Amino acid sequence: MAVLPIRLFGDPVLTTPAEPVTTFDAELRRLVRNLDQTLYDQRGSGLAAPQVGVGLRVFAFHDEDVAGHLVNPVLDFPDPEEQDGPEGCLSIPGFYFDTKRRMNVVAKGFTADGDPVQVAGAGHLARCLQHEIDHLDGVLF
């Protein structure tokens, strides 16, 4: 495992939509381990592959008792409830922006082994999942 350098605001990889993962192999599993290690080192809530310069639809997340990763994720919103609050980003260190997000989400995707997985999140976890999928879509706030 390696701690990877995080790309900062202004790097074009952060505003370029990531490509879907098509090969679930040892290289993808290594990327997920490195994302996880880098996220742990940075003490963040989520880290998307584009934030370390890899243009693939993969991210890792840590939120209180829930940690994991998603490959090729998509979001579903079970209800229209919203939340508003400060949100930070490892690619824009030291800045927080009031951001409106959905309160409840269901993220569906795959593990690094290609197995289907689903993560339901509310509150902070929902905010994190939406933020990371924004990164995969080339969106910074």
TIVO-2410 file (N, C-alpha, C; in nm, 3 decimals):
# residues 141
REC num residu      c1      c2      c3 atome chaine
REC   1      M   0.084  -0.119   0.000     N      A
REC   1      M   0.000   0.000   0.000    CA      A
REC   1      M   0.088   0.124   0.000     C      A
REC   2      A   0.033   0.229  -0.060     N      A
REC   2      A   0.107   0.354  -0.069    CA      A
REC   2      A   0.014   0.471  -0.042     C      A
REC   3      V   0.071   0.574   0.019     N      A
REC   3      V   0.000   0.701   0.034    CA      A
REC   3      V   0.030   0.781  -0.093     C      A
REC   4      L  -0.073   0.815  -0.166     N      A
REC   4      L  -0.058   0.884  -0.293    CA      A
REC   4      L  -0.073   1.034  -0.276     C      A
REC   5      P  -0.005   1.113  -0.360     N      A
REC   5      P  -0.024   1.258  -0.354    CA      A
REC   5      P  -0.162   1.297  -0.405     C      A
REC   6      I  -0.225   1.390  -0.337     N      A
REC   6      I  -0.359   1.435  -0.374    CA      A
REC   6      I  -0.348   1.553  -0.470     C      A
REC   7      R  -0.422   1.544  -0.579     N      A
REC   7      R  -0.427   1.652  -0.678    CA      A
REC   7      R  -0.509   1.767  -0.621     C      A
REC   8      L  -0.463   1.888  -0.645     N      A
REC   8      L  -0.527   2.007  -0.589    CA      A
REC   8      L  -0.604   2.085  -0.693     C      A
REC   9      F  -0.693   2.170  -0.644     N      A
REC   9      F  -0.775   2.257  -0.727    CA      A
REC   9      F  -0.690   2.317  -0.839     C      A
REC  10      G  -0.742   2.313  -0.960     N      A
REC  10      G  -0.668   2.363  -1.076    CA      A
REC  10      G  -0.615   2.251  -1.165     C      A
REC  11      D  -0.599   2.131  -1.108     N      A
REC  11      D  -0.553   2.017  -1.187    CA      A
REC  11      D  -0.669   1.971  -1.276     C      A
REC  12      P  -0.647   1.961  -1.407     N      A
REC  12      P  -0.755   1.926  -1.498    CA      A
REC  12      P  -0.819   1.789  -1.472     C      A
REC  13      V  -0.749   1.696  -1.409     N      A
REC  13      V  -0.808   1.565  -1.382    CA      A
REC  13      V  -0.929   1.578  -1.289     C      A
REC  14      L  -0.934   1.683  -1.209     N      A
REC  14      L  -1.044   1.702  -1.114    CA      A
REC  14      L  -1.173   1.749  -1.181     C      A
REC  15      T  -1.164   1.801  -1.302     N      A
REC  15      T  -1.283   1.848  -1.372    CA      A
REC  15      T  -1.312   1.767  -1.498     C      A
REC  16      T  -1.249   1.651  -1.508     N      A
REC  16      T  -1.270   1.561  -1.620    CA      A
REC  16      T  -1.350   1.440  -1.571     C      A
REC  17      P  -1.464   1.411  -1.633     N      A
REC  17      P  -1.540   1.292  -1.590    CA      A
REC  17      P  -1.455   1.165  -1.600     C      A
REC  18      A  -1.465   1.082  -1.497     N      A
REC  18      A  -1.389   0.958  -1.491    CA      A
REC  18      A  -1.452   0.851  -1.580     C      A
REC  19      E  -1.369   0.761  -1.627     N      A
REC  19      E  -1.413   0.651  -1.713    CA      A
REC  19      E  -1.461   0.533  -1.627     C      A
REC  20      P  -1.562   0.461  -1.675     N      A
REC  20      P  -1.604   0.340  -1.602    CA      A
REC  20      P  -1.492   0.236  -1.597     C      A
REC  21      V  -1.488   0.163  -1.489     N      A
REC  21      V  -1.394   0.050  -1.475    CA      A
REC  21      V  -1.448  -0.065  -1.559     C      A
REC  22      T  -1.362  -0.123  -1.641     N      A
REC  22      T  -1.403  -0.237  -1.724    CA      A
REC  22      T  -1.329  -0.365  -1.687     C      A
REC  23      T  -1.217  -0.351  -1.614     N      A
REC  23      T  -1.137  -0.467  -1.577    CA      A
REC  23      T  -1.121  -0.471  -1.425     C      A
REC  24      F  -1.168  -0.577  -1.365     N      A
REC  24      F  -1.158  -0.596  -1.220    CA      A
REC  24      F  -1.040  -0.690  -1.195     C      A
REC  25      D  -0.924  -0.631  -1.168     N      A
REC  25      D  -0.802  -0.710  -1.160    CA      A
REC  25      D  -0.716  -0.665  -1.042     C      A
REC  26      A  -0.595  -0.717  -1.035     N      A
REC  26      A  -0.504  -0.684  -0.925    CA      A
REC  26      A  -0.470  -0.536  -0.924     C      A
REC  27      E  -0.460  -0.474  -1.039     N      A
REC  27      E  -0.430  -0.331  -1.046    CA      A
REC  27      E  -0.542  -0.248  -0.982     C      A
REC  28      L  -0.667  -0.286  -1.008     N      A
REC  28      L  -0.779  -0.217  -0.947    CA      A
REC  28      L  -0.779  -0.238  -0.795     C      A
REC  29      R  -0.754  -0.359  -0.751     N      A
REC  29      R  -0.749  -0.386  -0.606    CA      A
REC  29      R  -0.637  -0.306  -0.539     C      A
REC  30      R  -0.523  -0.291  -0.608     N      A
REC  30      R  -0.412  -0.210  -0.555    CA      A
REC  30      R  -0.456  -0.063  -0.546     C      A
REC  31      L  -0.525  -0.012  -0.647     N      A
REC  31      L  -0.574   0.126  -0.645    CA      A
REC  31      L  -0.666   0.146  -0.525     C      A
REC  32      V  -0.757   0.053  -0.502     N      A
REC  32      V  -0.850   0.066  -0.389    CA      A
REC  32      V  -0.774   0.066  -0.256     C      A
REC  33      R  -0.677  -0.022  -0.241     N      A
REC  33      R  -0.596  -0.024  -0.117    CA      A
REC  33      R  -0.523   0.109  -0.099     C      A
REC  34      N  -0.466   0.162  -0.208     N      A
REC  34      N  -0.394   0.289  -0.200    CA      A
REC  34      N  -0.488   0.406  -0.170     C      A
REC  35      L  -0.607   0.406  -0.228     N      A
REC  35      L  -0.706   0.509  -0.195    CA      A
REC  35      L  -0.741   0.503  -0.047     C      A
REC  36      D  -0.762   0.383   0.002     N      A
REC  36      D  -0.797   0.364   0.142    CA      A
REC  36      D  -0.684   0.412   0.234     C      A
REC  37      Q  -0.562   0.376   0.203     N      A
REC  37      Q  -0.447   0.417   0.284    CA      A
REC  37      Q  -0.428   0.568   0.279     C      A
REC  38      T  -0.443   0.627   0.162     N      A
REC  38      T  -0.429   0.772   0.147    CA      A
REC  38      T  -0.539   0.845   0.222     C      A
REC  39      L  -0.660   0.795   0.214     N      A
REC  39      L  -0.773   0.855   0.287    CA      A
REC  39      L  -0.749   0.848   0.436     C      A
REC  40      Y  -0.704   0.734   0.485     N      A
REC  40      Y  -0.673   0.719   0.627    CA      A
REC  40      Y  -0.563   0.817   0.669     C      A
REC  41      D  -0.458   0.828   0.588     N      A
REC  41      D  -0.347   0.919   0.618    CA      A
REC  41      D  -0.393   1.064   0.623     C      A
REC  42      Q  -0.484   1.102   0.536     N      A
REC  42      Q  -0.533   1.240   0.529    CA      A
REC  42      Q  -0.646   1.269   0.627     C      A
REC  43      R  -0.695   1.165   0.692     N      A
REC  43      R  -0.806   1.177   0.789    CA      A
REC  43      R  -0.931   1.238   0.726     C      A
REC  44      G  -0.959   1.195   0.603     N      A
REC  44      G  -1.076   1.244   0.532    CA      A
REC  44      G  -1.192   1.147   0.543     C      A
REC  45      S  -1.303   1.185   0.480     N      A
REC  45      S  -1.423   1.101   0.478    CA      A
REC  45      S  -1.435   1.023   0.348     C      A
REC  46      G  -1.380   1.079   0.240     N      A
REC  46      G  -1.389   1.012   0.112    CA      A
REC  46      G  -1.277   1.057   0.021     C      A
REC  47      L  -1.242   0.971  -0.073     N      A
REC  47      L  -1.136   1.003  -0.169    CA      A
REC  47      L  -1.166   0.930  -0.299     C      A
REC  48      A  -1.178   1.009  -0.407     N      A
REC  48      A  -1.207   0.953  -0.539    CA      A
REC  48      A  -1.077   0.937  -0.618     C      A
REC  49      A  -1.076   0.838  -0.706     N      A
REC  49      A  -0.956   0.810  -0.786    CA      A
REC  49      A  -0.905   0.933  -0.862     C      A
REC  50      P  -0.992   1.019  -0.920     N      A
REC  50      P  -0.937   1.137  -0.987    CA      A
REC  50      P  -0.856   1.229  -0.894     C      A
REC  51      Q  -0.885   1.224  -0.765     N      A
REC  51      Q  -0.811   1.308  -0.671    CA      A
REC  51      Q  -0.666   1.263  -0.654     C      A
REC  52      V  -0.635   1.142  -0.701     N      A
REC  52      V  -0.496   1.096  -0.699    CA      A
REC  52      V  -0.445   1.077  -0.842     C      A
REC  53      G  -0.517   1.140  -0.937     N      A
REC  53      G  -0.471   1.141  -1.075    CA      A
REC  53      G  -0.512   1.023  -1.159     C      A
REC  54      V  -0.606   0.941  -1.111     N      A
REC  54      V  -0.650   0.823  -1.185    CA      A
REC  54      V  -0.794   0.848  -1.232     C      A
REC  55      G  -0.815   0.851  -1.360     N      A
REC  55      G  -0.946   0.885  -1.416    CA      A
REC  55      G  -1.041   0.768  -1.427     C      A
REC  56      L  -1.062   0.696  -1.316     N      A
REC  56      L  -1.155   0.583  -1.312    CA      A
REC  56      L  -1.264   0.607  -1.208     C      A
REC  57      R  -1.380   0.547  -1.229     N      A
REC  57      R  -1.496   0.565  -1.141    CA      A
REC  57      R  -1.483   0.473  -1.018     C      A
REC  58      V  -1.399   0.517  -0.926     N      A
REC  58      V  -1.370   0.442  -0.803    CA      A
REC  58      V  -1.352   0.542  -0.690     C      A
REC  59      F  -1.406   0.511  -0.572     N      A
REC  59      F  -1.373   0.592  -0.455    CA      A
REC  59      F  -1.378   0.508  -0.328     C      A
REC  60      A  -1.307   0.558  -0.226     N      A
REC  60      A  -1.307   0.496  -0.093    CA      A
REC  60      A  -1.374   0.593   0.002     C      A
REC  61      F  -1.433   0.539   0.109     N      A
REC  61      F  -1.498   0.625   0.208    CA      A
REC  61      F  -1.482   0.567   0.348     C      A
REC  62      H  -1.481   0.656   0.446     N      A
REC  62      H  -1.478   0.621   0.589    CA      A
REC  62      H  -1.576   0.715   0.657     C      A
REC  63      D  -1.674   0.663   0.726     N      A
REC  63      D  -1.768   0.746   0.800    CA      A
REC  63      D  -1.808   0.674   0.927     C      A
REC  64      E  -1.754   0.719   1.039     N      A
REC  64      E  -1.781   0.659   1.169    CA      A
REC  64      E  -1.765   0.508   1.164     C      A
REC  65      D  -1.875   0.433   1.162     N      A
REC  65      D  -1.868   0.286   1.167    CA      A
REC  65      D  -1.870   0.220   1.029     C      A
REC  66      V  -1.877   0.300   0.923     N      A
REC  66      V  -1.890   0.244   0.789    CA      A
REC  66      V  -1.770   0.287   0.705     C      A
REC  67      A  -1.704   0.191   0.644     N      A
REC  67      A  -1.592   0.220   0.555    CA      A
REC  67      A  -1.600   0.123   0.439     C      A
REC  68      G  -1.549   0.167   0.325     N      A
REC  68      G  -1.550   0.078   0.210    CA      A
REC  68      G  -1.509   0.151   0.085     C      A
REC  69      H  -1.548   0.093  -0.026     N      A
REC  69      H  -1.519   0.152  -0.157    CA      A
REC  69      H  -1.631   0.115  -0.252     C      A
REC  70      L  -1.642   0.192  -0.358     N      A
REC  70      L  -1.739   0.162  -0.464    CA      A
REC  70      L  -1.672   0.181  -0.599     C      A
REC  71      V  -1.701   0.089  -0.688     N      A
REC  71      V  -1.653   0.095  -0.826    CA      A
REC  71      V  -1.775   0.113  -0.915     C      A
REC  72      N  -1.768   0.205  -1.009     N      A
REC  72      N  -1.878   0.237  -1.100    CA      A
REC  72      N  -2.009   0.265  -1.025     C      A
REC  73      P  -2.006   0.354  -0.927     N      A
REC  73      P  -2.125   0.378  -0.846    CA      A
REC  73      P  -2.231   0.462  -0.918     C      A
REC  74      V  -2.355   0.437  -0.877     N      A
REC  74      V  -2.469   0.520  -0.917    CA      A
REC  74      V  -2.550   0.548  -0.791     C      A
REC  75      L  -2.618   0.661  -0.789     N      A
REC  75      L  -2.697   0.701  -0.672    CA      A
REC  75      L  -2.846   0.692  -0.699     C      A
REC  76      D  -2.917   0.650  -0.597     N      A
REC  76      D  -3.063   0.658  -0.593    CA      A
REC  76      D  -3.098   0.741  -0.471     C      A
REC  77      F  -3.207   0.817  -0.483     N      A
REC  77      F  -3.253   0.903  -0.373    CA      A
REC  77      F  -3.390   0.854  -0.329     C      A
REC  78      P  -3.400   0.794  -0.210     N      A
REC  78      P  -3.527   0.735  -0.167    CA      A
REC  78      P  -3.634   0.836  -0.129     C      A
REC  79      D  -3.594   0.961  -0.103     N      A
REC  79      D  -3.692   1.064  -0.066    CA      A
REC  79      D  -3.635   1.201  -0.100     C      A
REC  80      P  -3.717   1.305  -0.095     N      A
REC  80      P  -3.669   1.438  -0.135    CA      A
REC  80      P  -3.606   1.521  -0.022     C      A
REC  81      E  -3.594   1.465   0.098     N      A
REC  81      E  -3.540   1.541   0.212    CA      A
REC  81      E  -3.398   1.589   0.182     C      A
REC  82      E  -3.369   1.714   0.221     N      A
REC  82      E  -3.237   1.773   0.196    CA      A
REC  82      E  -3.168   1.813   0.325     C      A
REC  83      Q  -3.040   1.835   0.314     N      A
REC  83      Q  -2.959   1.888   0.423    CA      A
REC  83      Q  -2.873   1.999   0.365     C      A
REC  84      D  -2.835   2.092   0.449     N      A
REC  84      D  -2.750   2.202   0.407    CA      A
REC  84      D  -2.643   2.219   0.514     C      A
REC  85      G  -2.518   2.235   0.473     N      A
REC  85      G  -2.413   2.252   0.573    CA      A
REC  85      G  -2.277   2.263   0.509     C      A
REC  86      P  -2.176   2.286   0.593     N      A
REC  86      P  -2.040   2.302   0.542    CA      A
REC  86      P  -1.983   2.169   0.492     C      A
REC  87      E  -1.908   2.181   0.383     N      A
REC  87      E  -1.847   2.062   0.322    CA      A
REC  87      E  -1.706   2.099   0.280     C      A
REC  88      G  -1.611   2.012   0.312     N      A
REC  88      G  -1.473   2.032   0.273    CA      A
REC  88      G  -1.432   1.932   0.167     C      A
REC  89      C  -1.308   1.948   0.119     N      A
REC  89      C  -1.258   1.861   0.013    CA      A
REC  89      C  -1.106   1.852   0.027     C      A
REC  90      L  -1.054   1.732   0.018     N      A
REC  90      L  -0.908   1.714   0.028    CA      A
REC  90      L  -0.834   1.781  -0.087     C      A
REC  91      S  -0.902   1.806  -0.197     N      A
REC  91      S  -0.838   1.873  -0.310    CA      A
REC  91      S  -0.845   2.026  -0.301     C      A
REC  92      I  -0.917   2.075  -0.202     N      A
REC  92      I  -0.923   2.220  -0.175    CA      A
REC  92      I  -0.902   2.236  -0.025     C      A
REC  93      P  -0.782   2.205   0.025     N      A
REC  93      P  -0.759   2.200   0.170    CA      A
REC  93      P  -0.782   2.335   0.238     C      A
REC  94      G  -0.844   2.325   0.357     N      A
REC  94      G  -0.864   2.443   0.440    CA      A
REC  94      G  -0.989   2.523   0.409     C      A
REC  95      F  -1.062   2.487   0.304     N      A
REC  95      F  -1.183   2.560   0.268    CA      A
REC  95      F  -1.306   2.474   0.289     C      A
REC  96      Y  -1.412   2.537   0.336     N      A
REC  96      Y  -1.540   2.470   0.354    CA      A
REC  96      Y  -1.647   2.557   0.290     C      A
REC  97      F  -1.741   2.492   0.222     N      A
REC  97      F  -1.846   2.564   0.151    CA      A
REC  97      F  -1.982   2.508   0.193     C      A
REC  98      D  -2.078   2.598   0.218     N      A
REC  98      D  -2.214   2.554   0.243    CA      A
REC  98      D  -2.266   2.484   0.118     C      A
REC  99      T  -2.309   2.361   0.134     N      A
REC  99      T  -2.351   2.281   0.020    CA      A
REC  99      T  -2.480   2.209   0.053     C      A
REC 100      K  -2.578   2.220  -0.036     N      A
REC 100      K  -2.704   2.150  -0.019    CA      A
REC 100      K  -2.691   2.012  -0.082     C      A
REC 101      R  -2.729   1.911  -0.005     N      A
REC 101      R  -2.725   1.773  -0.050    CA      A
REC 101      R  -2.854   1.703  -0.009     C      A
REC 102      R  -2.878   1.587  -0.067     N      A
REC 102      R  -2.991   1.504  -0.024    CA      A
REC 102      R  -2.954   1.440   0.110     C      A
REC 103      M  -3.052   1.423   0.195     N      A
REC 103      M  -3.031   1.369   0.330    CA      A
REC 103      M  -3.010   1.217   0.327     C      A
REC 104      N  -3.075   1.148   0.233     N      A
REC 104      N  -3.070   1.002   0.227    CA      A
REC 104      N  -3.036   0.957   0.086     C      A
REC 105      V  -2.942   0.864   0.075     N      A
REC 105      V  -2.904   0.811  -0.056    CA      A
REC 105      V  -2.881   0.661  -0.048     C      A
REC 106      V  -2.890   0.598  -0.162     N      A
REC 106      V  -2.849   0.459  -0.177    CA      A
REC 106      V  -2.752   0.457  -0.294     C      A
REC 107      A  -2.630   0.416  -0.267     N      A
REC 107      A  -2.527   0.406  -0.370    CA      A
REC 107      A  -2.510   0.260  -0.406     C      A
REC 108      K  -2.519   0.232  -0.536     N      A
REC 108      K  -2.501   0.095  -0.585    CA      A
REC 108      K  -2.380   0.092  -0.676     C      A
REC 109      G  -2.304  -0.014  -0.665     N      A
REC 109      G  -2.187  -0.029  -0.750    CA      A
REC 109      G  -2.129  -0.167  -0.732     C      A
REC 110      F  -1.996  -0.174  -0.738     N      A
REC 110      F  -1.927  -0.302  -0.730    CA      A
REC 110      F  -1.807  -0.291  -0.638     C      A
REC 111      T  -1.764  -0.404  -0.584     N      A
REC 111      T  -1.639  -0.410  -0.511    CA      A
REC 111      T  -1.526  -0.420  -0.612     C      A
REC 112      A  -1.403  -0.413  -0.564     N      A
REC 112      A  -1.287  -0.426  -0.652    CA      A
REC 112      A  -1.277  -0.567  -0.713     C      A
REC 113      D  -1.352  -0.661  -0.657     N      A
REC 113      D  -1.355  -0.797  -0.712    CA      A
REC 113      D  -1.468  -0.815  -0.813     C      A
REC 114      G  -1.550  -0.709  -0.833     N      A
REC 114      G  -1.659  -0.716  -0.928    CA      A
REC 114      G  -1.791  -0.763  -0.870     C      A
REC 115      D  -1.798  -0.779  -0.738     N      A
REC 115      D  -1.922  -0.821  -0.674    CA      A
REC 115      D  -2.013  -0.700  -0.653     C      A
REC 116      P  -2.144  -0.716  -0.678     N      A
REC 116      P  -2.236  -0.605  -0.655    CA      A
REC 116      P  -2.241  -0.568  -0.507     C      A
REC 117      V  -2.255  -0.436  -0.481     N      A
REC 117      V  -2.262  -0.388  -0.344    CA      A
REC 117      V  -2.353  -0.266  -0.341     C      A
REC 118      Q  -2.416  -0.247  -0.225     N      A
REC 118      Q  -2.504  -0.133  -0.206    CA      A
REC 118      Q  -2.474  -0.071  -0.070     C      A
REC 119      V  -2.470   0.062  -0.065     N      A
REC 119      V  -2.446   0.134   0.059    CA      A
REC 119      V  -2.559   0.235   0.076     C      A
REC 120      A  -2.634   0.223   0.186     N      A
REC 120      A  -2.738   0.321   0.218    CA      A
REC 120      A  -2.679   0.417   0.320     C      A
REC 121      G  -2.698   0.546   0.294     N      A
REC 121      G  -2.641   0.645   0.384    CA      A
REC 121      G  -2.737   0.757   0.414     C      A
REC 122      A  -2.728   0.808   0.535     N      A
REC 122      A  -2.805   0.925   0.578    CA      A
REC 122      A  -2.709   1.025   0.638     C      A
REC 123      G  -2.748   1.151   0.638     N      A
REC 123      G  -2.668   1.255   0.702    CA      A
REC 123      G  -2.529   1.267   0.641     C      A
REC 124      H  -2.427   1.255   0.727     N      A
REC 124      H  -2.289   1.275   0.682    CA      A
REC 124      H  -2.246   1.172   0.577     C      A
REC 125      L  -2.284   1.047   0.595     N      A
REC 125      L  -2.248   0.945   0.497    CA      A
REC 125      L  -2.313   0.976   0.361     C      A
REC 126      A  -2.438   1.018   0.362     N      A
REC 126      A  -2.505   1.056   0.238    CA      A
REC 126      A  -2.430   1.171   0.170     C      A
REC 127      R  -2.389   1.269   0.249     N      A
REC 127      R  -2.313   1.383   0.196    CA      A
REC 127      R  -2.182   1.334   0.133     C      A
REC 128      C  -2.112   1.246   0.201     N      A
REC 128      C  -1.985   1.193   0.153    CA      A
REC 128      C  -2.003   1.118   0.021     C      A
REC 129      L  -2.100   1.030   0.013     N      A
REC 129      L  -2.123   0.952  -0.109    CA      A
REC 129      L  -2.154   1.043  -0.227     C      A
REC 130      Q  -2.236   1.145  -0.205     N      A
REC 130      Q  -2.270   1.239  -0.312    CA      A
REC 130      Q  -2.147   1.319  -0.355     C      A
REC 131      H  -2.066   1.362  -0.259     N      A
REC 131      H  -1.946   1.440  -0.287    CA      A
REC 131      H  -1.849   1.360  -0.374     C      A
REC 132      E  -1.827   1.234  -0.337     N      A
REC 132      E  -1.732   1.152  -0.412    CA      A
REC 132      E  -1.782   1.119  -0.552     C      A
REC 133      I  -1.910   1.095  -0.567     N      A
REC 133      I  -1.964   1.070  -0.701    CA      A
REC 133      I  -1.956   1.197  -0.785     C      A
REC 134      D  -1.972   1.314  -0.722     N      A
REC 134      D  -1.948   1.439  -0.795    CA      A
REC 134      D  -1.806   1.441  -0.852     C      A
REC 135      H  -1.707   1.401  -0.771     N      A
REC 135      H  -1.568   1.395  -0.821    CA      A
REC 135      H  -1.559   1.306  -0.945     C      A
REC 136      L  -1.627   1.193  -0.943     N      A
REC 136      L  -1.621   1.101  -1.056    CA      A
REC 136      L  -1.684   1.161  -1.181     C      A
REC 137      D  -1.776   1.256  -1.159     N      A
REC 137      D  -1.842   1.324  -1.271    CA      A
REC 137      D  -1.768   1.451  -1.313     C      A
REC 138      G  -1.654   1.479  -1.250     N      A
REC 138      G  -1.575   1.597  -1.285    CA      A
REC 138      G  -1.627   1.725  -1.221     C      A
REC 139      V  -1.701   1.711  -1.111     N      A
REC 139      V  -1.761   1.827  -1.044    CA      A
REC 139      V  -1.689   1.855  -0.913     C      A
REC 140      L  -1.647   1.980  -0.896     N      A
REC 140      L  -1.593   2.028  -0.767    CA      A
REC 140      L  -1.695   2.126  -0.711     C      A
REC 141      F  -1.767   2.085  -0.611     N      A
REC 141      F  -1.872   2.169  -0.552    CA      A
REC 141      F  -1.964   2.223  -0.659     C      A
***
